[in-house]
Amino acid sequence: MDQETILTYFLQKLKDVNNKKESENVDTKVLKIDQVHPDTGIIKEAAEVIKSGGTVVFPTETVYGLGASAFSGKACRKIFEAKERPPDNPLIVHISDLSELEKVAVDVPEDLIPVLEKIWPGPITILFRKSRNVPDEVTAGLETVAVRMPANPVALMLIKESGVPIAAPSANIATRPSIVDSSEALSELTGRVDMILDAGKTFFGIESTIIDVRKRPPELLRPGAFDVEDLEQYFGAILIGDTARGLKEAELAITPGMKYRHYSPEKRMYVVSDRSLFMKIMESDAALQLTAICSKELASQISGRCISLGSEKDLYEIASNLFQSFRKLDATGKKIGIIQDFPEKGIGIAIMNRIRKASAGNIEAIENLESILSQNDLKNHN
């Protein structure tokens, strides 16, 4: 079957499930767990959920994932249902050991194995040709599969104990900011999933980097926690296109984060690149109607009237606080938000990718802002 036929079939399956469970909620079990020293009993209980075709929210080093058996199309459809995720947006397959790669991918170059041994476990996802073991639900009917090995004890132990690779996108409702703290998972996914492993905040707070190594040079598909500059030590020069920078949307999503609006707060958020304009806005009457998101350096120049992301000297801190700042924006009583931009170097490429995909546009003059604030429909841009 071609991709269109597969997706049509998949959509009907999702509709059937939704109609059947229209008035039902999933009985979600919540278990607290330590990310560094996980309780093996809790891991075994969570693994039984995976084995039985259920869904588990679990921490990784990047963000929380919503997982199911990567070998069960039926189980993976529950992920799409819980997230309200478009069926043409593929999932990432997580493995716990390099020996598992051959179960999910084929035609893996021999010279790539030594590289994978150095960078895995870690926040880097590689695109391969998929094996027949991986159902179309995982790959959106495509012949490729995105694979990674997370650097988190809970995630690794869960995969190993489950005995199967785990397919897992970020654990959030589609288009919403990724979940980086278990409190957000409890609020957003209780009643939608079978189990939530309550483990606090993740380390990076931003998703994995995705690259396509089938191409020469390799291409960056989604920037993330693993800096491109560091990856080039292993892969040589890596192509960074406009899609990876968040400047345009891909026509076809071969991996997560490429096609749809992502990471968005419910309130409209706009990028203000000009720092002097940012300060001018915050000194104007319009500031009373909006919430600013910025670095602590910029906050100090506007009397601290903003949601602080941390220091511009530490872009990893900025990245770690980004998604939570979007959720804080939604909790305010203001109409819209504005956010500064950041240098596109290192993890700054990933930061700006997320900001662009989450924003409703740019503000380049105070008149633009006044026009936006005068609009009547400011409640939701999704």
TORFI-212534 format. One record per residue: residue in one letter; x, y, z of N, C-alpha, C in turn. Coordinates in steps of 0.1 Angstrom, whole numbers, padded with zeros to 4 digits, always signed. Each point is the difference from the previous one (the first is absolute). Last residue first. Example, Ala and Ser with C-alpha at 12.3 -4.5 7.8 and 13.67 -1.06 7.14 Angstrom:
BEGIN
S+0128-0022+0071+0009+0011+0000-0008+0011+0008
A+0003-0057-0001-0009+0012+0000+0009+0012+0000
//
This chain:
BEGIN
N-0041+0281+0174+0002-0014-0005-0012-0004-0009
H+0006+0041+0027+0005+0001-0014+0002-0014-0006
N-0031+0027+0040+0007-0012-0003+0004+0001-0015
K-0019+0038+0025+0000-0011+0010+0008-0012-0004
L-0012+0045-0020+0014-0002+0005+0001-0012+0009
D-0034+0030-0034+0002-0015+0003+0014-0002+0004
N-0013+0045-0010-0010-0006+0010+0003-0014+0003
Q+0035+0042-0014-0008-0011-0005-0009-0006+0010
S+0033+0034+0008-0013+0005-0003-0009-0011-0006
L+0046-0007+0011-0007+0001+0012-0015+0005-0003
I+0031-0003-0036-0002-0013+0006-0009+0000+0012
S+0015+0040-0019-0009-0006-0009-0005-0014+0005
E+0035+0024+0022-0013+0006+0003-0011-0006-0009
L+0044-0015-0006-0005-0004+0012-0014+0006+0003
N+0024+0014-0038-0004-0014-0002-0007-0005+0013
E+0021+0042+0001-0013+0000-0007-0006-0014-0002
I+0044+0007+0017-0010+0002+0011-0014+0000-0006
A+0038-0027-0026-0003+0014+0003-0011+0001+0011
E+0015-0042-0017+0012+0008-0005-0002+0015+0003
I-0017-0054+0014-0004+0014+0001+0013+0009-0003
N-0018-0053-0014+0010+0009+0005-0006+0014+0001
G-0025-0052+0003+0007+0010-0009+0010+0009+0007
A-0025-0036+0021-0010+0004-0010+0005+0010-0010
S+0027-0041+0030-0005+0014-0001-0010+0002-0011
A+0025-0041+0011-0011+0002+0011-0006+0014-0002
K+0036-0016-0028-0011-0009-0002-0012+0003+0010
R+0041+0024+0004-0007+0004-0013-0012-0009-0002
I+0027-0009+0038-0007+0013+0001-0007+0003-0013
R+0026-0038+0001-0011-0002+0008-0008+0013+0001
N+0041+0001-0023-0010-0009-0007-0013-0001+0008
M+0036+0022+0019-0007+0009-0009-0010-0009-0009
I+0027-0022+0032-0008+0009+0007-0009+0008-0010
A+0033-0029-0017-0012-0007+0005-0009+0009+0007
I+0041+0018-0014-0008-0004-0012-0013-0007+0004
G+0032+0011+0034-0008+0011-0004-0008-0003-0013
I+0033-0028+0020-0013-0004+0003-0010+0012-0003
G+0044+0007-0024-0002-0010+0010-0014-0004+0001
K-0001+0044-0021+0013-0008+0001-0002-0010+0011
E-0028+0042-0016-0001-0014-0006+0013-0007-0001
P-0021+0040+0035+0010-0003-0010-0001-0015-0005
F-0044+0024+0018+0013-0003+0006+0009-0004-0012
D-0050+0031+0012+0007-0011-0007+0014-0002+0006
Q-0047+0017+0025+0012+0005-0007+0005-0012-0008
I-0053+0008+0014+0013-0007+0004+0011+0005-0009
I-0056+0010+0017+0011+0003-0009+0013-0007+0006
G-0058-0006+0005+0013+0000+0005+0010+0005-0011
I-0056+0008+0014+0010-0006-0009+0013-0001+0007
K-0040+0014+0023-0006-0004-0013+0010-0008-0008
K-0001+0000+0056+0003+0009-0011-0005-0005-0014
G+0001-0020+0047-0012+0006-0005+0001+0010-0011
T+0030-0047+0013-0001+0014+0003-0014+0005-0005
A+0018-0044-0007-0006+0001+0013-0002+0015+0004
D+0021-0014-0041-0014-0004+0000-0007+0002+0013
L+0047+0006-0003-0007+0011-0008-0015-0003+0000
K+0028-0032+0018-0002+0011+0009-0007+0011-0006
R+0013-0036-0026-0012-0004+0008-0002+0011+0010
F+0037+0005-0027-0012+0001-0009-0013-0003+0009
S+0042-0005+0020-0003+0014-0002-0013+0002-0008
Q+0020-0042+0005-0008+0003+0012-0004+0015-0001
F+0027-0017-0034-0014-0005-0001-0008+0003+0012
L+0047+0014-0001-0008+0006-0011-0015-0005+0001
N+0041-0010+0028-0011+0008+0005-0010+0004-0010
S+0041-0024-0010-0006-0008+0010-0013+0007+0005
A+0028+0022-0031-0007-0011-0006-0008-0007+0010
I+0029+0034+0015-0011+0005-0007-0009-0011-0006
E+0039-0012+0020-0009+0004+0010-0013+0006-0006
Y+0036-0011-0027-0006-0013+0004-0010+0004+0011
L+0027+0034-0017-0012-0003-0009-0006-0013+0004
D+0031+0037+0025-0002-0015+0001-0013-0003-0008
K+0014+0045+0004+0013-0007+0000+0000-0015+0000
E-0038+0029+0003+0004-0001-0013+0014-0006-0001
S-0034-0009+0042+0010+0009-0005+0004-0003-0015
G-0050-0009+0021+0013-0003+0005+0010+0009-0007
L-0048+0001-0005+0004-0013-0005+0014-0004+0006
S-0044+0034+0017+0014-0002-0003+0004-0014-0004
I-0044+0034-0002+0003-0014+0003+0014-0002-0004
C-0015+0050+0013-0001-0010-0011+0002-0014+0007
R+0010+0049+0016-0014-0003-0004-0002-0010-0011
G+0040+0023+0023-0003-0014+0003-0015-0004-0003
S+0023+0043-0010-0005-0001+0014-0005-0014+0003
I+0023+0012-0041-0014+0004+0000-0007-0003+0013
Q+0046-0010-0009-0001+0013-0006-0015+0005-0001
S+0013-0043+0017+0006+0010+0009-0001+0014-0005
A-0013-0038-0026-0010+0003+0011+0005+0011+0009
L+0028-0017-0034-0010+0009-0005-0010+0004+0010
E+0032-0032+0013+0007+0012-0004-0010+0011-0005
K-0015-0044+0009+0001+0008+0013+0008+0013-0003
S-0028-0022-0041+0011-0003+0009+0001+0008+0012
C-0048-0007-0023+0013+0005-0004+0011-0006+0010
I-0057+0009-0013+0009-0012+0003+0014+0004-0005
A-0049+0028+0013+0012-0001-0007+0008-0013+0005
T-0054+0018-0004+0010-0006+0009+0012-0002-0009
L-0045+0036-0003+0008-0011-0005+0009-0005+0011
Q-0029+0039+0001-0009-0010-0006+0008-0012-0004
L+0020+0040+0019-0010-0004+0010-0009-0011-0005
A+0033+0022-0027+0006-0010+0008-0010-0005+0011
A-0008+0037-0031-0004-0013-0005+0005-0012+0009
D+0011+0047+0006-0013-0004+0006-0004-0014-0004
S+0053+0011-0002-0013+0006-0005-0012-0005+0007
E+0046-0015+0005-0001+0013+0006-0013+0007-0004
M+0013-0043-0017-0002-0002+0014-0001+0014+0007
I+0009+0000-0046-0013-0006+0002-0003-0001+0015
K+0043+0014-0013-0010+0010-0003-0014-0005+0003
M+0035-0030+0003+0000+0009+0011-0010+0011-0002
F+0006-0029-0036-0005-0008+0012-0001+0009+0012
L+0021+0017-0038-0014+0000-0002-0007-0008+0012
S+0047+0001-0002-0005+0013+0004-0015+0001-0002
R+0021-0040-0013+0000+0002+0015-0005+0014+0004
D-0013-0031-0043+0007+0012+0003-0001+0003+0015
S-0023-0037-0018+0015-0002-0002+0008+0012+0004
V-0049-0024+0012+0006+0014-0002+0015-0002+0000
V-0046-0034-0006+0014+0002+0001+0004+0014-0002
Y-0048-0023+0019+0007+0006-0011+0014+0002+0003
M-0049-0029+0015+0014+0005+0004+0007+0005-0012
R-0053-0015+0020+0008+0004-0011+0014+0006+0005
K-0028-0037+0028-0001+0014-0004+0010+0003-0011
E-0002-0043+0017-0013+0002-0005-0002+0015-0004
P+0048-0024-0005-0009+0004+0011-0013+0003-0006
S+0035-0034-0025-0007+0014+0001-0007+0002+0013
Y+0028-0037-0025+0005+0006+0012-0007+0013+0004
H-0004-0014-0052+0004-0008+0012+0002+0009+0012
R-0021-0005-0054+0003+0009+0011+0002-0008+0012
Y+0010-0028-0043-0011+0007+0006+0005+0010+0010
K+0032-0028-0026-0011+0005-0008-0010+0009+0007
M+0041-0023+0019+0004+0006-0013-0012+0008-0007
G+0005-0028+0043+0005+0014+0001+0002+0007-0013
P+0003-0055+0004-0007+0010+0007+0006+0014-0001
T+0008-0031-0041+0003-0002+0014-0009+0010+0007
I-0006-0003-0045+0007-0013+0001+0005-0003+0014
A-0037+0033-0026+0006-0002+0013+0006-0014+0001
L-0012+0036-0042-0002-0013+0005+0008-0002+0013
E-0002+0042-0020-0012-0005-0006-0003-0014+0005
A+0026+0038+0030+0003-0011-0010-0013-0004-0006
E+0010+0050+0019-0006-0013+0004+0003-0010-0011
K+0029+0046+0016-0011-0005-0009-0004-0014+0005
L+0032+0025+0025-0004+0011-0009-0011-0004-0010
G+0026-0025+0035-0013+0004+0004-0005+0011-0009
R+0042-0026-0001+0000+0013+0007-0013+0005+0004
A+0005-0039-0026+0006-0003+0013+0001+0013+0008
T-0016+0004-0044-0010-0008+0008+0006-0003+0014
D+0028+0021-0033-0010+0009+0006-0011-0007+0009
G+0048-0025-0005-0009+0007-0009-0010+0009+0007
I+0050-0025+0006-0010+0006+0008-0009+0008-0010
L+0040-0042-0002-0008+0010-0006-0011+0004+0009
I+0050-0019+0013-0014-0003+0000-0008+0011-0006
A+0055-0021+0002-0010+0011-0002-0014-0005+0000
G+0029-0035+0024+0004+0010-0010-0010+0011-0001
F-0003-0037+0032-0006-0002-0013+0006+0009-0011
Y+0014+0000+0047-0002-0015-0003-0004-0002-0015
Q+0007+0043+0019+0013-0007+0003-0001-0014-0004
E-0037+0029-0003+0008+0000-0012+0014-0006+0003
L-0033+0006+0034-0003-0011-0008+0009-0001-0012
D+0002+0037+0030+0005-0012+0006-0002-0012-0009
E-0019+0040-0014+0015+0002+0000+0007-0013+0006
V-0048+0004+0001+0005-0004-0013+0015+0001+0000
D-0025-0009+0046+0004+0011-0009+0005-0006-0013
F-0037-0020+0034+0014-0004-0005+0004+0011-0010
A-0044+0002+0018+0009+0001+0011+0015-0003-0004
G-0031+0013-0041-0004-0004+0014+0011+0002+0010
P-0021+0006-0057+0010+0003+0010-0005-0004+0014
R-0015-0022-0047-0005+0007+0011+0012+0003+0010
L+0010-0017-0043-0015+0000-0001-0007+0008+0011
L+0051-0003-0025-0007+0003+0012-0015+0001-0003
E+0038-0028-0030-0009+0012+0001-0007+0000+0014
P+0049-0021-0026-0012-0003+0008-0008+0013+0002
P+0029-0001-0044+0002-0002+0014-0012-0003+0008
R-0007-0024-0026+0014+0005+0001+0000+0014-0006
K-0040-0038+0022+0005+0010-0009+0015+0004+0002
R-0024-0030+0028-0001-0006-0013+0005+0009-0011
V-0006+0010+0048+0013-0004-0004+0000-0007-0014
D-0031+0036+0030-0001-0010-0011+0014-0003-0005
I-0018+0021+0050+0007+0001-0012-0003-0011-0010
I-0017+0028+0050-0003-0011-0010+0008+0003-0013
T-0002+0012+0057+0004+0004-0013-0002-0011-0009
S-0029+0006+0046+0013-0005-0006+0002+0006-0013
E-0030+0028+0036+0001-0013-0006+0013-0004-0006
I-0007+0030+0044-0003+0002-0014+0003-0013-0007
G+0008+0006+0047-0012+0008-0002-0003+0004-0014
F+0037-0025+0028+0002+0010-0011-0012+0009-0002
F-0002-0034+0035+0013+0007+0001+0001+0011-0011
T-0048-0016+0025+0011-0006-0009+0012+0009+0000
K-0037-0003+0042+0004+0007-0012+0011-0008-0008
G-0034-0027+0032+0005+0013+0001+0004+0006-0013
A-0020-0044+0008+0014+0000+0003+0006+0015+0000
D-0045-0037-0006+0002+0014+0006+0014+0001+0005
L-0028-0031-0037+0011-0001+0009+0004+0014+0005
I-0048-0021-0020+0010+0011+0000+0010-0003+0010
M-0040-0030-0030+0009+0002+0011+0009+0013-0002
D-0037-0013-0029-0001-0010+0010+0008+0003+0012
V-0022+0039-0032+0010-0010-0001-0001-0010+0012
R-0030+0038-0005+0003-0003-0014+0010-0012-0002
G-0014+0020+0043-0013-0004-0007+0002-0003-0015
T+0036+0030+0020-0008-0008+0009-0013-0003-0007
L+0034+0031-0017-0003-0014-0006-0007-0010+0009
E+0013+0049+0009-0005-0001-0014-0004-0014-0004
S+0017+0011+0045-0011+0009-0003-0006-0002-0014
L+0038-0025+0014-0012-0004+0009-0012+0009-0004
A+0041+0010-0020-0005-0013-0005-0013-0004+0007
E+0025+0037+0016-0007+0003-0013-0007-0012-0006
S+0028-0006+0038-0013+0007+0004-0008+0004-0012
S+0044-0019-0005-0011-0010+0001-0013+0007+0005
D+0036+0024-0031-0001-0003+0014-0012-0008+0002
V+0012+0015-0043+0014-0001+0006-0001-0003+0015
I-0031+0000-0050+0000-0001+0015+0014-0003+0005
S-0016+0029-0046+0004-0013+0005+0000+0000+0015
P-0034+0033-0026+0015-0001+0004+0003-0014+0005
R-0041+0002-0034+0003+0006+0013+0015-0001+0003
T-0022-0020-0039+0003+0014-0002+0003+0007+0013
A-0020-0048+0006+0005+0005-0012-0001+0015-0001
I+0003-0023+0048-0010+0001-0010+0006+0007-0013
N+0034-0027+0030-0008+0012+0001-0011+0000-0010
A+0046-0027+0010-0013-0002+0007-0008+0012+0002
S+0036-0016-0041+0000+0008+0012-0014-0001+0007
P+0011-0041-0029+0002+0014-0003+0000+0007+0013
A+0010-0054-0011-0005+0011+0009+0003+0014-0006
A+0004-0059-0003-0003+0012-0008-0005+0010+0009
I+0032-0043+0012-0011+0008+0003-0001+0012-0009
P+0022-0054+0000+0002+0014-0002-0013+0008+0003
V+0005-0047+0024-0002+0006-0013+0004+0014-0001
G+0001-0026+0041+0004-0010-0010-0003+0004-0014
S-0005+0020+0047-0012-0002-0009+0003-0011-0011
E+0034+0016+0030-0009-0009+0007-0012-0003-0009
K+0032+0030-0017+0006-0013+0002-0010-0010+0006
I-0013+0046-0004+0001-0007-0013+0005-0014+0001
L-0001+0026+0039-0013-0003-0005+0000-0007-0013
M+0041+0016+0018-0005-0012+0007-0014-0004-0004
L+0018+0040-0019+0008-0012-0004-0005-0013+0007
A-0019+0042+0013-0004-0004-0014+0007-0012-0004
V+0012+0017+0042-0014-0004+0000-0004-0005-0014
P+0043+0020+0006-0001-0014+0006-0014-0005-0001
N+0021+0034-0036-0008+0001+0013-0002-0014+0005
A+0016+0019-0046+0010+0000+0011-0007+0003+0013
P-0018-0023-0050+0000+0011+0010+0010-0002+0011
M-0003-0015-0052+0002-0006+0012+0001+0010+0011
R-0024-0002-0053+0009+0005+0010+0001-0009+0012
V-0022+0007-0055+0004-0009+0011+0009+0008+0009
A-0038+0002-0045+0009+0008+0008+0003-0008+0013
V-0015-0016-0052-0003+0000+0014+0011+0008+0008
T-0023-0010-0055+0010+0003+0009-0005+0000+0015
E-0026-0006-0040+0010-0011+0000+0011+0003+0009
L-0053+0017+0005+0012+0003-0008+0010-0012+0002
G-0045+0007+0021+0000-0006-0013+0013+0002-0008
A-0006+0015+0045-0009+0008-0008+0000-0006-0015
T+0024-0018+0040+0007+0007-0010-0009+0009-0010
V-0017-0028+0036+0012+0006+0006+0006+0010-0010
E-0036-0028-0013-0005+0011+0009+0012+0008+0006
D+0006-0039-0028-0002+0013-0007-0004+0011+0009
P+0029-0042+0020-0013+0003-0007-0001+0014-0005
V+0044-0033+0009-0006+0013+0004-0013+0002-0007
N+0029-0038-0008-0005-0001+0013-0008+0013+0004
R+0026-0006-0041-0014-0004-0001-0007-0002+0014
S+0040+0037-0006-0001-0015-0002-0015-0003-0001
K+0023+0049-0014-0006-0008+0010+0000-0015-0003
R+0035+0041-0011-0010-0008-0007-0006-0009+0011
F+0021+0044+0020+0004-0012-0007-0012-0005-0009
L+0019+0045+0034-0010-0005-0009+0006-0012-0009
I+0011+0021+0053+0005-0003-0014-0011-0006-0009
T+0008+0032+0049-0008-0010-0007+0005-0001-0015
I+0018+0018+0053+0001+0000-0015-0007-0011-0006
P+0013+0013+0049-0011+0007-0006+0001+0002-0015
G+0022-0043+0029+0001+0015-0001-0011+0006-0007
P+0030-0051+0012-0013+0008+0002+0003+0015-0001
W+0024-0010-0032-0011-0006+0007+0004-0007+0013
I+0032+0020-0029-0010+0011+0002-0013-0005+0007
K+0039-0029-0012+0005+0012+0007-0011+0010+0004
E-0009-0040-0026+0005-0004+0013+0006+0011+0009
L-0014+0008-0045-0012-0002+0009+0005-0005+0014
V+0032+0003-0034-0004+0014+0004-0012-0001+0010
P+0017-0040-0019+0010+0006+0010-0004+0014+0004
I-0028-0021-0034+0000-0007+0013+0009+0006+0010
L-0002+0012-0047-0008+0008+0009+0000-0006+0014
D+0020-0020-0039+0008+0010+0006-0007+0009+0009
E-0023-0034-0024+0009-0006+0010+0009+0010+0007
P-0050+0010-0020+0014+0000-0004+0009-0006+0011
V-0052-0013-0007+0008+0009+0009+0014-0001-0005
D-0043-0022-0016+0010+0007-0008+0008+0011+0008
V-0045-0013+0023+0008-0008-0009+0009+0009-0008
A-0031-0001+0051+0005+0007-0012+0008-0010-0009
V-0023-0012+0041-0008+0011-0004+0005+0006-0013
K+0022-0036+0023-0014-0004+0001-0009+0010-0006
E+0047+0006+0005-0003-0008-0011-0014-0005+0000
L+0018+0025+0037-0002+0008-0012-0004-0008-0012
E+0012-0015+0045-0014+0000-0003-0002+0008-0013
S+0043-0004+0022-0004-0013-0007-0015+0000-0004
L+0020+0036+0025+0003+0001-0014-0004-0013-0007
D-0027+0016+0044+0013-0006-0003+0002+0000-0015
S-0039+0017+0019+0008+0000+0012+0014-0005-0002
I-0041+0028-0031+0006-0013+0003+0009+0001+0012
H-0043+0027-0029+0010+0000+0010+0005-0014+0003
V-0027+0030-0041+0001-0013+0006+0013+0001+0010
I-0036+0039-0021+0014-0004+0002+0000-0013+0008
L-0041+0019-0034+0005-0001+0013+0015-0003+0000
P-0033+0027-0039+0005-0012+0005+0006+0001+0015
N-0040+0024-0029+0011+0005+0007+0007-0012+0007
D-0042+0000-0025+0012+0000-0009+0012+0006+0006
P-0043-0005+0022+0006-0013-0003+0011+0000-0010
P-0015+0039+0038-0002-0004-0014+0007-0013-0004
R-0015+0010+0051+0011+0003-0009-0004-0004-0014
E-0019+0000+0048-0007+0007-0011+0010+0004-0011
K+0009-0026+0041+0007+0013-0003-0009+0009-0009
A-0014-0045+0013+0003+0008+0012+0005+0014-0002
E-0006-0030-0037-0013+0004+0006+0002+0008+0012
F+0038-0018-0020-0006+0010-0009-0013+0005+0006
I+0020-0036+0021+0009+0012+0002-0007+0012-0008
K-0018-0043-0004-0004+0006+0012+0008+0013+0003
R+0011-0028-0036-0012+0008-0004-0005+0007+0013
C+0034-0032+0004+0005+0013-0005-0011+0010-0004
A-0009-0046+0012+0004+0008+0012+0005+0014-0004
K-0012-0029-0035-0012+0003+0008+0004+0008+0013
G+0034-0017-0029-0008+0011-0006-0011+0005+0008
S+0046-0025+0015-0015-0002+0001-0007+0013-0006
F+0048-0006+0008-0004-0011-0009-0015-0002-0001
A+0023+0032+0029+0003+0004-0014-0004-0011-0010
S-0021+0011+0051+0008-0010-0008+0002+0004-0014
A-0009+0040+0032-0007-0013-0002+0009-0009-0008
G+0001+0054+0028+0005-0012-0007-0010-0011-0001
L+0012+0055+0008-0012-0008+0001+0002-0013-0008
G+0037+0037+0025-0005-0007-0012-0013-0007+0004
Y+0031+0046+0019-0008-0012+0002-0005-0007-0013
V+0045+0028-0003-0013+0003+0005-0007-0013+0003
T+0049+0000-0002-0005+0011-0008-0013+0006+0005
E+0022-0041+0016+0009+0012+0004-0005+0013-0007
T-0038-0035+0011+0013-0002-0007+0009+0012+0005
P-0048-0024+0021+0010+0010-0002+0011-0005-0009
F-0053-0016-0002+0012-0002+0007+0010+0010-0003
V-0054-0022-0006+0008+0013-0001+0012-0002+0009
V-0032-0039-0026+0007+0005+0012+0007+0013-0003
T-0040-0038-0020+0008+0011-0002+0006+0005+0014
G-0018-0052-0021-0004+0013+0006+0010+0011-0003
G+0000-0050-0009-0006+0009-0011-0004+0013+0005
S+0023-0037+0024-0014-0003-0002-0007+0009-0010
K+0046+0005+0013-0002-0013-0005-0014-0004-0004
I+0011+0042+0022+0004-0001-0014-0002-0013-0006
V-0010+0003+0045-0009+0008-0007+0004+0001-0015
E+0029-0021+0030-0012-0008-0003-0011+0007-0007
A+0039+0023+0014+0003-0008-0011-0012-0009-0004
A-0001+0027+0039-0002+0008-0012+0002-0009-0013
E+0008-0020+0041-0014+0003-0001-0003+0008-0012
K+0045-0009+0011-0006-0012-0004-0015+0002-0002
I+0025+0036+0017+0003-0003-0014-0007-0012-0005
I-0003+0009+0046-0008+0010-0008+0002-0002-0015
G+0027-0025+0029-0014-0005+0001-0010+0009-0008
T+0046+0011+0005-0002-0010-0010-0014-0006+0001
D+0018+0050+0012-0005-0012+0007-0003-0010-0010
P+0036+0040-0009-0014-0004-0002-0002-0013+0008
H+0035+0041+0000+0000-0014+0005-0014-0005+0000
V+0007+0041-0021+0014-0005+0001+0001-0014+0005
Q-0042+0024-0004+0006-0001-0013+0014-0006+0000
D-0043-0010+0033+0013+0007+0000+0007-0001-0013
I-0055-0003+0011+0012-0008-0002+0012+0010+0000
K-0059-0008+0009+0012+0009+0001+0013-0009-0001
L-0051-0008-0022+0010-0005+0009+0012+0009+0001
V-0056-0005-0018+0012+0009+0002+0010-0006+0010
K-0044-0015-0036+0007-0002+0013+0013+0008+0000
T-0051+0004-0027+0015+0002+0001+0006-0003+0013
D-0044-0012-0031+0003+0000+0014+0015+0001+0001
V-0031+0019-0041+0009-0010+0004+0003+0001+0015
N-0047+0016-0023+0014+0004+0004+0008-0012+0003
E-0048+0009-0030+0008-0007+0009+0013+0007+0003
S-0037+0009-0032-0004+0004+0013+0009-0007+0011
E+0008-0007-0047-0004+0015+0001-0003+0004+0014
K+0017-0043-0023+0004+0005+0013-0004+0015+0002
K-0010-0023-0041-0003-0010+0010+0003+0005+0014
N+0010+0027-0037-0015-0001+0001-0003-0010+0011
N+0045+0006-0011-0005+0012+0007-0015-0001+0002
V+0022-0034-0024+0004-0001+0014-0006+0012+0007
D-0006-0001-0046-0008-0011+0006+0003-0001+0015
K+0024+0031-0026-0013+0004+0002-0009-0011+0007
L+0044-0010-0012+0000+0010+0011-0014+0004+0003
K+0007-0027-0037+0002-0008+0012-0001+0009+0012
Q-0001+0020-0042-0013-0007+0003+0001-0008+0013
L+0039+0021-0017-0009+0010+0005-0014-0007+0004
F+0033-0027-0021+0004+0003+0014-0010+0011+0006
Y-0004-0012-0046-0004-0011+0009+0003+0003+0015
T+0014+0031-0031-0014+0000+0000-0006-0011+0009
L+0047+0003-0007-0005+0010+0009-0015+0001+0000
I+0021-0031-0030+0002-0004+0014-0005+0011+0010
T-0002+0009-0046-0010-0011+0003+0002-0004+0015
E+0030+0032-0018-0013+0006+0001-0010-0011+0005
Q+0045-0013-0009-0002+0007+0013-0014+0006+0001
D+0005-0044-0030+0007+0013+0001-0003+0007+0013
M+0000-0055-0007-0008+0012+0000+0009+0013+0000
//
